[in-house]
Every structure is written in structure tokens, then in C-alpha cells.
Amino acid sequence: MTIADIAIATTLLLPMKIVMDEKVRGAFPNLVRWFVTCVNQQAFLDVCGAPELCEKALEAPTTSTGASSSSTTTAAAAANESSNKKESNKKTTASTTNEKPKETPKVAAAEPKPKPEKRKQEDRDDDEEEPAIKEEKKPNPLDSLPKSKLVLDAWKREYSNAPGGDCFKAMPWFWENFDSEGYSLWFADHKYDEECTVEFKTSNLVGGFMQKSEEMRKYAFGLMQIVGTKSAQKILGAWLIRGKSIQPLLEANEMADNFTWTKLNDTPTEAEKKRLEELWCEGDKITVAGAPMAILDCKVFK
């Protein structure tokens, strides 16, 4: 969850309750799914209560003819009253022009206020805020590694622009350009799958993991798959990391410690290649413990 999620979800709260009935919501299925996910978080429920989506849109009241007539009559009466007041004011002014003007009482001149003393230089210095100290960004050790023939951004473009959206077709380019000296490949398995019993919560968990990995954006590519059923999910994935160690990811993201990381061989076996391609490219089912499991959701870090 981000501040943007909270801001937009709370903005939509009243429209969803009052005017966006089922017909209107039908045109925005992704928006409704995201909204329902947000407002069912415990933090939302504690503040806003359980949300009730609109069944029948609230209609604005219409102005009747009788109300319009009454308004016109009221306006005319107000205009007539204003006219009478003007005539009365004219008479009062005429009667007072013959009277002698009253003398205006003299007001004693106010004593001049003493000028404020100038503040001493040291007093002004005390009020000035100390300049903020900028913390210098430490260089990432991965930047000092020897240049690799695998250009990470080039691979990300190949993957994103795979012909027909079939990511399997991008894999020959990857294996042709893979540099085992400059990069390492890793399988990830979630240690606490028994806690993953609600689909949208598991999806949010993986989304949070991806957000916390932002520091590795220049040095990694990965994908996490959520498989299983609506009441029991499993999280697994495959990552490409700059260098030979998983430690940079563990240091950048404390959630990475919730996974078991298994390094592939520098020259991956055919079985490892097949498993990696399945995790990166499959969109329907993935084999787990010899049995196919349906993919419920996936998150790509690129």
C-alpha cells in the first residue's frame, strides 16, 4: 500500500457508496478490483468500516414549477421592500439638510509611539535556521564490477517487446548474451507459504517485496509467480542479479530474507534453463513438485 493508493481509494469511497451502481462499475472492472482490495485492508476497515457498494445511484432533487413560482413571488416582494427603503431614505436626507451641522468633537492627538529598537546582529543570527546537511550518497559496490557483455536494459527491452507477447521467444537472445562472470541466476522459494491463505493479501505481499527492491533496479531483473488456489498460495520466482552474490538484494530489501535463494550453475543445466524459462515466461500453469499449479498472479521486476 502506498500513499497514492490511500488518497485515491478514499476519494472514491463516497462515489462508490452513493452513485457508482453496478452498471457504472461494470465499465471499470480493474478499478473496482483495486478499490475493493484497498478498502478491505485492515487499516481501512478500522477507520472507514466495511464498504457497501452502491446498489441504486442517488438522484439529485429536481426543482418543481410550484417552487419556481414561489421563488419568483419572494423575489418580487424583496424588490418592492428595497424600493420603499430608498424612498424613506430620500425623505430623511431632505429633512436633515435644513438642520445645522453638528460640531465634530476634537480628538486629542495620540502620542507618538516609540520606535522599536533594532535587533542586534547576534539575535538575528539565532533566528536563522542552520542549513540542511546533505548526506552524500554512497557508491554502490556493484558499480565497480568489470563491464559485462550482457546489457541489462537491453535484456529488459527484449523481454518487454517479445514478439506477440510470447516471452519464450526472447529467451534465445538471453542465453546468447548471458554473462556468468558478470551476473548470477537465482531461484526463490517463499519460506512461509502456510501463511498465504488469502489471494489478494498474497498479491499485496509480493507487490510490497517488489517496491522494497527499488534500490536494485539498475542491477537486477526478476519475476515472482503466485500459484495455487484462492485459499492456499505458493510464491516462487527467478532472478538475474549483477555479480555473483545474492547479498546485495538481501541488504537492499529486508523482505528478501523471507525466501530461500538457490543459485543456478554458472553454466546452467538444461533442467535449470527449462525451469527458469517456465518461471519467467509461463502465463497459465507452473509445475510444482511434479504437478501443474494454476498461476494466480505474477509480478515482474524490470
Long-range contacts (C-beta under 8 A, 24 or more apart in sequence): 1-38, 1-41, 1-43, 1-204, 1-208, 2-211, 5-38, 6-38, 9-35, 9-38, 9-39, 9-44, 10-48, 13-39, 13-48, 13-51, 16-51, 16-53, 16-54, 17-51, 17-52, 17-53, 17-54, 18-54, 18-57, 18-58, 19-54, 19-57, 19-58, 20-53, 20-54, 20-57, 21-54, 21-55, 21-56, 21-57, 22-53, 22-54, 22-55, 24-57, 25-53, 37-200, 37-203, 37-204, 40-200, 41-204, 140-218, 140-219, 140-248, 141-248, 142-218, 142-219, 142-242, 142-243, 142-248, 145-182, 145-242, 145-243, 146-181, 146-182, 147-182, 148-179, 148-181, 148-182, 148-183, 148-242, 149-177, 149-179, 149-182, 150-177, 150-178, 150-179, 150-182, 150-183, 151-177, 152-218, 152-219, 152-220, 152-221, 152-240, 152-242, 155-221, 155-240, 156-221, 156-302, 159-221, 159-280, 159-302, 160-302, 166-281, 167-280, 167-281, 168-277, 168-281, 170-281, 171-277, 171-280, 171-281, 175-273, 180-266, 180-267, 182-242, 182-243, 183-240, 183-241, 183-242, 183-243, 184-240, 184-241, 184-243, 184-244, 184-245, 184-246, 184-263, 184-264, 184-266, 185-238, 185-239, 185-240, 185-241, 185-263, 185-264, 185-268, 185-272, 185-276, 186-238, 186-239, 186-240, 186-241, 186-246, 186-261, 186-262, 186-263, 186-264, 187-236, 187-237, 187-238, 187-261, 187-262, 187-264, 187-275, 187-276, 187-279, 188-222, 188-224, 188-235, 188-236, 188-237, 188-238, 188-239, 188-259, 188-260, 188-261, 188-262, 189-235, 189-236, 189-259, 189-260, 189-262, 190-234, 190-235, 190-236, 190-258, 190-259, 191-258, 191-259, 191-260, 192-258, 193-232, 193-233, 193-234, 193-235, 196-226, 196-228, 196-232, 196-233, 196-234, 196-235, 197-231, 197-232, 197-233, 198-231, 199-226, 199-230, 199-233, 199-296, 199-297, 202-226, 202-233, 202-235, 202-296, 202-297, 203-296, 203-297, 203-299, 205-235, 206-235, 206-297, 206-299, 207-299, 208-255, 209-253, 209-255, 209-256, 209-299, 210-299, 210-301, 212-252, 212-253, 212-254, 212-255, 213-249, 213-252, 213-253, 213-256, 213-301, 214-252, 215-252, 215-253, 216-241, 216-248, 216-249, 216-252, 216-253, 216-301, 217-301, 218-242, 219-243, 219-248, 220-249, 220-301, 221-301, 221-302, 222-300, 222-301, 223-279, 223-280, 223-298, 223-299, 223-300, 223-301, 224-298, 224-299, 224-301, 225-279, 225-282, 225-286, 225-295, 225-297, 225-298, 226-295, 226-296, 226-297, 226-298, 227-285, 227-286, 227-288, 227-293, 227-294, 227-295, 227-296, 228-293, 228-294, 228-296, 229-294, 229-296, 230-296, 233-296, 234-288, 234-293, 235-259, 236-279, 236-286, 236-288, 237-279, 238-275, 238-276, 238-279, 238-280, 239-301
